[in-house]
């Protein structure tokens, strides 16, 4: 996994995305930071029917409630740590890859009747 633009100091996220549909090996974090060379197996780690990485991408974006106009800005979650969202995403990618590798090493489950 490679993180380009990390030294820019720009850790604000608006909406993370993949560069194009189906290109899972890259995540555009913001206009300055891109994460690339993400192993496709990292998306095999699924929680509640969804890859954990996709959940982070979906949840950590600026959203405005249509009725109230209230803005939900994840950049304000940890003002003392501007890297919070980037570090969280990188951690989830790493944990996803390691979990898939560990599960693959487990022995086959035997059902004894």
Helices and strands as residue ranges (DSSP letters): E 2-4, G 6-8, E 27-28, E 34-36, G 40-44, E 46-47, E 50-51, H 52-59, E 63-64, E 71-72, G 74-76, H 84-105
